[in-house]
Amino acid sequence: CKIARAVDASLAPHGMNVMQLNGQAGNQVVPHLHMHLVPRWLDDRLTICAWQPVLGDRSDIALAADEIKAKISG
């Protein structure tokens, strides 16, 4: 996937979860098909089964998004 490769090249995570949540029991919140690409680091302590959003720094997120977009485009 082009986007996953761009995330990998931009953020250099140790791994990545690719998920599609389906239905209420699957924790789907937005009622249409979409994929989640979750970059992972060995010490991130994220458990997907108890996934709770953690707010990040908006400027850091914007910088990462710009870098990912540039890698997709170029």
PDB file of N, CA, C and O in Angstrom:
ATOM      1  N   CYS A   1       0.849  -1.178   0.000  1.00  0.00           N
ATOM      2  CA  CYS A   1       0.000   0.000   0.000  1.00  0.00           C
ATOM      3  C   CYS A   1       0.902   1.252   0.000  1.00  0.00           C
ATOM      4  O   CYS A   1       1.819   1.378   0.812  1.00  0.00           O
ATOM      5  N   LYS A   2       0.621   2.137  -0.904  1.00  0.00           N
ATOM      6  CA  LYS A   2       1.441   3.336  -1.072  1.00  0.00           C
ATOM      7  C   LYS A   2       1.451   4.196   0.194  1.00  0.00           C
ATOM      8  O   LYS A   2       2.491   4.738   0.569  1.00  0.00           O
ATOM      9  N   ILE A   3       0.307   4.319   0.845  1.00  0.00           N
ATOM     10  CA  ILE A   3       0.231   5.148   2.055  1.00  0.00           C
ATOM     11  C   ILE A   3       1.032   4.505   3.190  1.00  0.00           C
ATOM     12  O   ILE A   3       1.752   5.202   3.905  1.00  0.00           O
ATOM     13  N   ALA A   4       0.916   3.194   3.364  1.00  0.00           N
ATOM     14  CA  ALA A   4       1.674   2.503   4.418  1.00  0.00           C
ATOM     15  C   ALA A   4       3.176   2.656   4.201  1.00  0.00           C
ATOM     16  O   ALA A   4       3.920   2.852   5.162  1.00  0.00           O
ATOM     17  N   ARG A   5       3.632   2.569   2.949  1.00  0.00           N
ATOM     18  CA  ARG A   5       5.052   2.768   2.669  1.00  0.00           C
ATOM     19  C   ARG A   5       5.485   4.195   2.994  1.00  0.00           C
ATOM     20  O   ARG A   5       6.587   4.411   3.499  1.00  0.00           O
ATOM     21  N   ALA A   6       4.614   5.178   2.703  1.00  0.00           N
ATOM     22  CA  ALA A   6       4.938   6.571   3.013  1.00  0.00           C
ATOM     23  C   ALA A   6       5.003   6.794   4.521  1.00  0.00           C
ATOM     24  O   ALA A   6       5.885   7.507   4.999  1.00  0.00           O
ATOM     25  N   VAL A   7       4.078   6.191   5.279  1.00  0.00           N
ATOM     26  CA  VAL A   7       4.115   6.288   6.743  1.00  0.00           C
ATOM     27  C   VAL A   7       5.397   5.660   7.264  1.00  0.00           C
ATOM     28  O   VAL A   7       6.066   6.229   8.126  1.00  0.00           O
ATOM     29  N   ASP A   8       5.738   4.492   6.745  1.00  0.00           N
ATOM     30  CA  ASP A   8       6.955   3.799   7.169  1.00  0.00           C
ATOM     31  C   ASP A   8       8.198   4.637   6.877  1.00  0.00           C
ATOM     32  O   ASP A   8       9.081   4.750   7.728  1.00  0.00           O
ATOM     33  N   ALA A   9       8.274   5.220   5.694  1.00  0.00           N
ATOM     34  CA  ALA A   9       9.437   6.027   5.316  1.00  0.00           C
ATOM     35  C   ALA A   9       9.513   7.325   6.109  1.00  0.00           C
ATOM     36  O   ALA A   9      10.606   7.816   6.390  1.00  0.00           O
ATOM     37  N   SER A  10       8.369   7.881   6.471  1.00  0.00           N
ATOM     38  CA  SER A  10       8.340   9.158   7.191  1.00  0.00           C
ATOM     39  C   SER A  10       8.599   9.004   8.682  1.00  0.00           C
ATOM     40  O   SER A  10       9.348   9.784   9.269  1.00  0.00           O
ATOM     41  N   LEU A  11       7.980   7.999   9.297  1.00  0.00           N
ATOM     42  CA  LEU A  11       8.025   7.865  10.760  1.00  0.00           C
ATOM     43  C   LEU A  11       8.984   6.784  11.245  1.00  0.00           C
ATOM     44  O   LEU A  11       9.352   6.771  12.419  1.00  0.00           O
ATOM     45  N   ALA A  12       9.392   5.879  10.362  1.00  0.00           N
ATOM     46  CA  ALA A  12      10.297   4.777  10.699  1.00  0.00           C
ATOM     47  C   ALA A  12       9.852   3.993  11.939  1.00  0.00           C
ATOM     48  O   ALA A  12      10.641   3.806  12.865  1.00  0.00           O
ATOM     49  N   PRO A  13       8.598   3.535  11.961  1.00  0.00           N
ATOM     50  CA  PRO A  13       8.158   2.742  13.107  1.00  0.00           C
ATOM     51  C   PRO A  13       8.788   1.355  13.089  1.00  0.00           C
ATOM     52  O   PRO A  13       9.316   0.923  12.064  1.00  0.00           O
ATOM     53  N   HIS A  14       8.732   0.655  14.227  1.00  0.00           N
ATOM     54  CA  HIS A  14       9.238  -0.713  14.302  1.00  0.00           C
ATOM     55  C   HIS A  14       8.280  -1.691  13.619  1.00  0.00           C
ATOM     56  O   HIS A  14       8.680  -2.788  13.231  1.00  0.00           O
ATOM     57  N   GLY A  15       7.022  -1.292  13.477  1.00  0.00           N
ATOM     58  CA  GLY A  15       6.006  -2.123  12.841  1.00  0.00           C
ATOM     59  C   GLY A  15       4.767  -1.292  12.578  1.00  0.00           C
ATOM     60  O   GLY A  15       4.753  -0.087  12.830  1.00  0.00           O
ATOM     61  N   MET A  16       3.722  -1.940  12.069  1.00  0.00           N
ATOM     62  CA  MET A  16       2.496  -1.220  11.776  1.00  0.00           C
ATOM     63  C   MET A  16       1.313  -2.175  11.860  1.00  0.00           C
ATOM     64  O   MET A  16       1.393  -3.312  11.395  1.00  0.00           O
ATOM     65  N   ASN A  17       0.219  -1.713  12.450  1.00  0.00           N
ATOM     66  CA  ASN A  17      -1.040  -2.448  12.414  1.00  0.00           C
ATOM     67  C   ASN A  17      -1.893  -1.857  11.301  1.00  0.00           C
ATOM     68  O   ASN A  17      -2.021  -0.637  11.188  1.00  0.00           O
ATOM     69  N   VAL A  18      -2.475  -2.724  10.481  1.00  0.00           N
ATOM     70  CA  VAL A  18      -3.417  -2.319   9.449  1.00  0.00           C
ATOM     71  C   VAL A  18      -4.752  -2.926   9.852  1.00  0.00           C
ATOM     72  O   VAL A  18      -4.889  -4.146   9.946  1.00  0.00           O
ATOM     73  N   MET A  19      -5.744  -2.055  10.091  1.00  0.00           N
ATOM     74  CA  MET A  19      -7.013  -2.544  10.637  1.00  0.00           C
ATOM     75  C   MET A  19      -8.198  -1.958   9.896  1.00  0.00           C
ATOM     76  O   MET A  19      -8.136  -0.848   9.368  1.00  0.00           O
ATOM     77  N   GLN A  20      -9.268  -2.717   9.866  1.00  0.00           N
ATOM     78  CA  GLN A  20     -10.562  -2.239   9.418  1.00  0.00           C
ATOM     79  C   GLN A  20     -11.536  -2.665  10.492  1.00  0.00           C
ATOM     80  O   GLN A  20     -11.741  -3.859  10.709  1.00  0.00           O
ATOM     81  N   LEU A  21     -12.139  -1.701  11.170  1.00  0.00           N
ATOM     82  CA  LEU A  21     -13.086  -1.989  12.237  1.00  0.00           C
ATOM     83  C   LEU A  21     -14.468  -2.122  11.614  1.00  0.00           C
ATOM     84  O   LEU A  21     -14.848  -1.323  10.758  1.00  0.00           O
ATOM     85  N   ASN A  22     -15.217  -3.130  12.044  1.00  0.00           N
ATOM     86  CA  ASN A  22     -16.503  -3.389  11.417  1.00  0.00           C
ATOM     87  C   ASN A  22     -17.577  -3.666  12.459  1.00  0.00           C
ATOM     88  O   ASN A  22     -17.472  -4.619  13.231  1.00  0.00           O
ATOM     89  N   GLY A  23     -18.598  -2.840  12.478  1.00  0.00           N
ATOM     90  CA  GLY A  23     -19.734  -3.023  13.378  1.00  0.00           C
ATOM     91  C   GLY A  23     -19.458  -2.533  14.790  1.00  0.00           C
ATOM     92  O   GLY A  23     -18.313  -2.289  15.172  1.00  0.00           O
ATOM     93  N   GLN A  24     -20.530  -2.397  15.552  1.00  0.00           N
ATOM     94  CA  GLN A  24     -20.422  -1.884  16.918  1.00  0.00           C
ATOM     95  C   GLN A  24     -19.505  -2.740  17.787  1.00  0.00           C
ATOM     96  O   GLN A  24     -18.694  -2.212  18.548  1.00  0.00           O
ATOM     97  N   ALA A  25     -19.635  -4.067  17.673  1.00  0.00           N
ATOM     98  CA  ALA A  25     -18.787  -4.951  18.477  1.00  0.00           C
ATOM     99  C   ALA A  25     -17.331  -4.869  18.054  1.00  0.00           C
ATOM    100  O   ALA A  25     -16.438  -5.178  18.843  1.00  0.00           O
ATOM    101  N   GLY A  26     -17.080  -4.456  16.820  1.00  0.00           N
ATOM    102  CA  GLY A  26     -15.719  -4.291  16.320  1.00  0.00           C
ATOM    103  C   GLY A  26     -15.171  -2.898  16.584  1.00  0.00           C
ATOM    104  O   GLY A  26     -14.093  -2.554  16.099  1.00  0.00           O
ATOM    105  N   ASN A  27     -15.906  -2.088  17.353  1.00  0.00           N
ATOM    106  CA  ASN A  27     -15.490  -0.741  17.745  1.00  0.00           C
ATOM    107  C   ASN A  27     -15.509   0.244  16.574  1.00  0.00           C
ATOM    108  O   ASN A  27     -14.770   1.228  16.572  1.00  0.00           O
ATOM    109  N   GLN A  28     -16.367  -0.029  15.571  1.00  0.00           N
ATOM    110  CA  GLN A  28     -16.499   0.901  14.450  1.00  0.00           C
ATOM    111  C   GLN A  28     -17.293   2.115  14.915  1.00  0.00           C
ATOM    112  O   GLN A  28     -18.382   1.974  15.471  1.00  0.00           O
ATOM    113  N   VAL A  29     -16.752   3.294  14.689  1.00  0.00           N
ATOM    114  CA  VAL A  29     -17.410   4.543  15.092  1.00  0.00           C
ATOM    115  C   VAL A  29     -17.933   5.286  13.866  1.00  0.00           C
ATOM    116  O   VAL A  29     -19.028   5.848  13.896  1.00  0.00           O
ATOM    117  N   VAL A  30     -17.156   5.288  12.794  1.00  0.00           N
ATOM    118  CA  VAL A  30     -17.536   5.974  11.563  1.00  0.00           C
ATOM    119  C   VAL A  30     -18.216   4.939  10.657  1.00  0.00           C
ATOM    120  O   VAL A  30     -17.583   3.950  10.286  1.00  0.00           O
ATOM    121  N   PRO A  31     -19.480   5.142  10.296  1.00  0.00           N
ATOM    122  CA  PRO A  31     -20.238   4.096   9.597  1.00  0.00           C
ATOM    123  C   PRO A  31     -19.968   4.003   8.096  1.00  0.00           C
ATOM    124  O   PRO A  31     -20.899   4.068   7.292  1.00  0.00           O
ATOM    125  N   HIS A  32     -18.727   3.855   7.724  1.00  0.00           N
ATOM    126  CA  HIS A  32     -18.362   3.560   6.343  1.00  0.00           C
ATOM    127  C   HIS A  32     -17.011   2.851   6.359  1.00  0.00           C
ATOM    128  O   HIS A  32     -16.291   2.887   7.357  1.00  0.00           O
ATOM    129  N   LEU A  33     -16.678   2.211   5.252  1.00  0.00           N
ATOM    130  CA  LEU A  33     -15.426   1.468   5.171  1.00  0.00           C
ATOM    131  C   LEU A  33     -14.239   2.419   5.153  1.00  0.00           C
ATOM    132  O   LEU A  33     -14.178   3.329   4.327  1.00  0.00           O
ATOM    133  N   HIS A  34     -13.320   2.213   6.042  1.00  0.00           N
ATOM    134  CA  HIS A  34     -12.057   2.931   6.040  1.00  0.00           C
ATOM    135  C   HIS A  34     -11.027   2.066   6.753  1.00  0.00           C
ATOM    136  O   HIS A  34     -11.371   1.185   7.540  1.00  0.00           O
ATOM    137  N   MET A  35      -9.780   2.330   6.467  1.00  0.00           N
ATOM    138  CA  MET A  35      -8.697   1.545   7.048  1.00  0.00           C
ATOM    139  C   MET A  35      -7.914   2.399   8.031  1.00  0.00           C
ATOM    140  O   MET A  35      -7.804   3.615   7.874  1.00  0.00           O
ATOM    141  N   HIS A  36      -7.378   1.749   9.035  1.00  0.00           N
ATOM    142  CA  HIS A  36      -6.502   2.398  10.006  1.00  0.00           C
ATOM    143  C   HIS A  36      -5.089   1.873   9.789  1.00  0.00           C
ATOM    144  O   HIS A  36      -4.873   0.662   9.758  1.00  0.00           O
ATOM    145  N   LEU A  37      -4.142   2.766   9.641  1.00  0.00           N
ATOM    146  CA  LEU A  37      -2.724   2.412   9.620  1.00  0.00           C
ATOM    147  C   LEU A  37      -2.147   2.970  10.905  1.00  0.00           C
ATOM    148  O   LEU A  37      -2.071   4.186  11.081  1.00  0.00           O
ATOM    149  N   VAL A  38      -1.744   2.094  11.798  1.00  0.00           N
ATOM    150  CA  VAL A  38      -1.257   2.507  13.115  1.00  0.00           C
ATOM    151  C   VAL A  38       0.225   2.177  13.217  1.00  0.00           C
ATOM    152  O   VAL A  38       0.590   1.018  13.415  1.00  0.00           O
ATOM    153  N   PRO A  39       1.089   3.195  13.083  1.00  0.00           N
ATOM    154  CA  PRO A  39       2.523   2.923  13.251  1.00  0.00           C
ATOM    155  C   PRO A  39       2.782   2.499  14.694  1.00  0.00           C
ATOM    156  O   PRO A  39       2.187   3.042  15.625  1.00  0.00           O
ATOM    157  N   ARG A  40       3.673   1.527  14.869  1.00  0.00           N
ATOM    158  CA  ARG A  40       3.928   0.969  16.197  1.00  0.00           C
ATOM    159  C   ARG A  40       5.414   1.005  16.521  1.00  0.00           C
ATOM    160  O   ARG A  40       6.259   0.813  15.647  1.00  0.00           O
ATOM    161  N   TRP A  41       5.717   1.253  17.779  1.00  0.00           N
ATOM    162  CA  TRP A  41       7.080   1.210  18.292  1.00  0.00           C
ATOM    163  C   TRP A  41       7.132   0.199  19.428  1.00  0.00           C
ATOM    164  O   TRP A  41       6.135  -0.014  20.118  1.00  0.00           O
ATOM    165  N   LEU A  42       8.273  -0.415  19.622  1.00  0.00           N
ATOM    166  CA  LEU A  42       8.405  -1.490  20.604  1.00  0.00           C
ATOM    167  C   LEU A  42       7.965  -1.067  22.000  1.00  0.00           C
ATOM    168  O   LEU A  42       7.468  -1.899  22.759  1.00  0.00           O
ATOM    169  N   ASP A  43       8.132   0.194  22.356  1.00  0.00           N
ATOM    170  CA  ASP A  43       7.815   0.646  23.718  1.00  0.00           C
ATOM    171  C   ASP A  43       6.533   1.475  23.784  1.00  0.00           C
ATOM    172  O   ASP A  43       6.345   2.221  24.745  1.00  0.00           O
ATOM    173  N   ASP A  44       5.630   1.365  22.773  1.00  0.00           N
ATOM    174  CA  ASP A  44       4.461   2.247  22.751  1.00  0.00           C
ATOM    175  C   ASP A  44       3.355   1.841  23.734  1.00  0.00           C
ATOM    176  O   ASP A  44       2.474   2.650  24.025  1.00  0.00           O
ATOM    177  N   ARG A  45       3.383   0.630  24.240  1.00  0.00           N
ATOM    178  CA  ARG A  45       2.434   0.134  25.242  1.00  0.00           C
ATOM    179  C   ARG A  45       0.979   0.197  24.784  1.00  0.00           C
ATOM    180  O   ARG A  45       0.068   0.193  25.611  1.00  0.00           O
ATOM    181  N   LEU A  46       0.759   0.255  23.471  1.00  0.00           N
ATOM    182  CA  LEU A  46      -0.586   0.278  22.918  1.00  0.00           C
ATOM    183  C   LEU A  46      -1.107  -1.142  22.806  1.00  0.00           C
ATOM    184  O   LEU A  46      -0.428  -2.020  22.273  1.00  0.00           O
ATOM    185  N   THR A  47      -2.303  -1.365  23.305  1.00  0.00           N
ATOM    186  CA  THR A  47      -2.954  -2.664  23.124  1.00  0.00           C
ATOM    187  C   THR A  47      -4.183  -2.431  22.260  1.00  0.00           C
ATOM    188  O   THR A  47      -5.080  -1.679  22.641  1.00  0.00           O
ATOM    189  N   ILE A  48      -4.225  -3.053  21.134  1.00  0.00           N
ATOM    190  CA  ILE A  48      -5.306  -2.828  20.175  1.00  0.00           C
ATOM    191  C   ILE A  48      -6.653  -3.232  20.756  1.00  0.00           C
ATOM    192  O   ILE A  48      -7.653  -2.567  20.484  1.00  0.00           O
ATOM    193  N   CYS A  49      -6.712  -4.291  21.541  1.00  0.00           N
ATOM    194  CA  CYS A  49      -8.000  -4.724  22.082  1.00  0.00           C
ATOM    195  C   CYS A  49      -8.578  -3.702  23.063  1.00  0.00           C
ATOM    196  O   CYS A  49      -9.787  -3.692  23.296  1.00  0.00           O
ATOM    197  N   ALA A  50      -7.754  -2.863  23.626  1.00  0.00           N
ATOM    198  CA  ALA A  50      -8.222  -1.820  24.547  1.00  0.00           C
ATOM    199  C   ALA A  50      -7.811  -0.455  24.025  1.00  0.00           C
ATOM    200  O   ALA A  50      -7.410   0.424  24.788  1.00  0.00           O
ATOM    201  N   TRP A  51      -7.918  -0.289  22.710  1.00  0.00           N
ATOM    202  CA  TRP A  51      -7.425   0.915  22.051  1.00  0.00           C
ATOM    203  C   TRP A  51      -8.196   2.144  22.497  1.00  0.00           C
ATOM    204  O   TRP A  51      -9.404   2.240  22.281  1.00  0.00           O
ATOM    205  N   GLN A  52      -7.514   3.058  23.102  1.00  0.00           N
ATOM    206  CA  GLN A  52      -8.086   4.339  23.499  1.00  0.00           C
ATOM    207  C   GLN A  52      -7.284   5.431  22.811  1.00  0.00           C
ATOM    208  O   GLN A  52      -6.056   5.443  22.898  1.00  0.00           O
ATOM    209  N   PRO A  53      -7.962   6.349  22.128  1.00  0.00           N
ATOM    210  CA  PRO A  53      -7.224   7.422  21.461  1.00  0.00           C
ATOM    211  C   PRO A  53      -6.413   8.247  22.458  1.00  0.00           C
ATOM    212  O   PRO A  53      -6.875   8.548  23.558  1.00  0.00           O
ATOM    213  N   VAL A  54      -5.218   8.598  22.056  1.00  0.00           N
ATOM    214  CA  VAL A  54      -4.355   9.452  22.860  1.00  0.00           C
ATOM    215  C   VAL A  54      -4.061  10.689  22.031  1.00  0.00           C
ATOM    216  O   VAL A  54      -3.513  10.593  20.932  1.00  0.00           O
ATOM    217  N   LEU A  55      -4.424  11.846  22.554  1.00  0.00           N
ATOM    218  CA  LEU A  55      -4.203  13.075  21.812  1.00  0.00           C
ATOM    219  C   LEU A  55      -2.720  13.367  21.715  1.00  0.00           C
ATOM    220  O   LEU A  55      -1.984  13.225  22.692  1.00  0.00           O
ATOM    221  N   GLY A  56      -2.287  13.772  20.541  1.00  0.00           N
ATOM    222  CA  GLY A  56      -0.895  14.130  20.319  1.00  0.00           C
ATOM    223  C   GLY A  56      -0.762  15.628  20.117  1.00  0.00           C
ATOM    224  O   GLY A  56      -1.752  16.359  20.119  1.00  0.00           O
ATOM    225  N   ASP A  57       0.447  16.066  19.946  1.00  0.00           N
ATOM    226  CA  ASP A  57       0.720  17.473  19.688  1.00  0.00           C
ATOM    227  C   ASP A  57       0.303  17.788  18.246  1.00  0.00           C
ATOM    228  O   ASP A  57       0.812  17.179  17.305  1.00  0.00           O
ATOM    229  N   ARG A  58      -0.610  18.728  18.077  1.00  0.00           N
ATOM    230  CA  ARG A  58      -1.152  19.022  16.750  1.00  0.00           C
ATOM    231  C   ARG A  58      -0.085  19.469  15.757  1.00  0.00           C
ATOM    232  O   ARG A  58      -0.164  19.130  14.576  1.00  0.00           O
ATOM    233  N   SER A  59       0.910  20.225  16.216  1.00  0.00           N
ATOM    234  CA  SER A  59       1.956  20.668  15.290  1.00  0.00           C
ATOM    235  C   SER A  59       2.831  19.490  14.855  1.00  0.00           C
ATOM    236  O   SER A  59       3.238  19.422  13.695  1.00  0.00           O
ATOM    237  N   ASP A  60       3.125  18.560  15.776  1.00  0.00           N
ATOM    238  CA  ASP A  60       3.882  17.353  15.404  1.00  0.00           C
ATOM    239  C   ASP A  60       3.085  16.501  14.412  1.00  0.00           C
ATOM    240  O   ASP A  60       3.640  15.959  13.456  1.00  0.00           O
ATOM    241  N   ILE A  61       1.783  16.391  14.655  1.00  0.00           N
ATOM    242  CA  ILE A  61       0.931  15.604  13.764  1.00  0.00           C
ATOM    243  C   ILE A  61       0.889  16.245  12.382  1.00  0.00           C
ATOM    244  O   ILE A  61       0.969  15.545  11.372  1.00  0.00           O
ATOM    245  N   ALA A  62       0.764  17.564  12.328  1.00  0.00           N
ATOM    246  CA  ALA A  62       0.728  18.274  11.043  1.00  0.00           C
ATOM    247  C   ALA A  62       2.036  18.094  10.279  1.00  0.00           C
ATOM    248  O   ALA A  62       2.022  17.900   9.063  1.00  0.00           O
ATOM    249  N   LEU A  63       3.163  18.157  10.979  1.00  0.00           N
ATOM    250  CA  LEU A  63       4.461  17.951  10.323  1.00  0.00           C
ATOM    251  C   LEU A  63       4.574  16.536   9.765  1.00  0.00           C
ATOM    252  O   LEU A  63       5.039  16.341   8.641  1.00  0.00           O
ATOM    253  N   ALA A  64       4.148  15.550  10.552  1.00  0.00           N
ATOM    254  CA  ALA A  64       4.197  14.158  10.090  1.00  0.00           C
ATOM    255  C   ALA A  64       3.270  13.969   8.887  1.00  0.00           C
ATOM    256  O   ALA A  64       3.630  13.286   7.928  1.00  0.00           O
ATOM    257  N   ALA A  65       2.086  14.567   8.935  1.00  0.00           N
ATOM    258  CA  ALA A  65       1.138  14.454   7.822  1.00  0.00           C
ATOM    259  C   ALA A  65       1.718  15.065   6.551  1.00  0.00           C
ATOM    260  O   ALA A  65       1.586  14.492   5.470  1.00  0.00           O
ATOM    261  N   ASP A  66       2.353  16.217   6.675  1.00  0.00           N
ATOM    262  CA  ASP A  66       2.966  16.859   5.508  1.00  0.00           C
ATOM    263  C   ASP A  66       4.062  15.985   4.906  1.00  0.00           C
ATOM    264  O   ASP A  66       4.179  15.879   3.685  1.00  0.00           O
ATOM    265  N   GLU A  67       4.866  15.359   5.770  1.00  0.00           N
ATOM    266  CA  GLU A  67       5.939  14.494   5.278  1.00  0.00           C
ATOM    267  C   GLU A  67       5.375  13.258   4.573  1.00  0.00           C
ATOM    268  O   GLU A  67       5.878  12.844   3.528  1.00  0.00           O
ATOM    269  N   ILE A  68       4.332  12.678   5.156  1.00  0.00           N
ATOM    270  CA  ILE A  68       3.692  11.503   4.536  1.00  0.00           C
ATOM    271  C   ILE A  68       3.091  11.885   3.187  1.00  0.00           C
ATOM    272  O   ILE A  68       3.255  11.158   2.207  1.00  0.00           O
ATOM    273  N   LYS A  69       2.395  13.024   3.130  1.00  0.00           N
ATOM    274  CA  LYS A  69       1.803  13.478   1.864  1.00  0.00           C
ATOM    275  C   LYS A  69       2.883  13.678   0.801  1.00  0.00           C
ATOM    276  O   LYS A  69       2.688  13.316  -0.360  1.00  0.00           O
ATOM    277  N   ALA A  70       4.008  14.247   1.193  1.00  0.00           N
ATOM    278  CA  ALA A  70       5.102  14.469   0.242  1.00  0.00           C
ATOM    279  C   ALA A  70       5.633  13.143  -0.305  1.00  0.00           C
ATOM    280  O   ALA A  70       5.957  13.046  -1.489  1.00  0.00           O
ATOM    281  N   LYS A  71       5.722  12.130   0.547  1.00  0.00           N
ATOM    282  CA  LYS A  71       6.223  10.829   0.102  1.00  0.00           C
ATOM    283  C   LYS A  71       5.218  10.140  -0.816  1.00  0.00           C
ATOM    284  O   LYS A  71       5.611   9.412  -1.727  1.00  0.00           O
ATOM    285  N   ILE A  72       3.919  10.364  -0.584  1.00  0.00           N
ATOM    286  CA  ILE A  72       2.897   9.785  -1.455  1.00  0.00           C
ATOM    287  C   ILE A  72       2.960  10.435  -2.834  1.00  0.00           C
ATOM    288  O   ILE A  72       2.835   9.762  -3.857  1.00  0.00           O
ATOM    289  N   SER A  73       3.153  11.742  -2.846  1.00  0.00           N
ATOM    290  CA  SER A  73       3.165  12.495  -4.105  1.00  0.00           C
ATOM    291  C   SER A  73       4.419  12.281  -4.918  1.00  0.00           C
ATOM    292  O   SER A  73       4.394  12.340  -6.147  1.00  0.00           O
ATOM    293  N   GLY A  74       5.517  12.032  -4.228  1.00  0.00           N
ATOM    294  CA  GLY A  74       6.753  12.062  -4.954  1.00  0.00           C
ATOM    295  C   GLY A  74       7.509  10.828  -5.023  1.00  0.00           C
ATOM    296  O   GLY A  74       8.579  10.793  -5.632  1.00  0.00           O
TER     297      GLY A  74
END
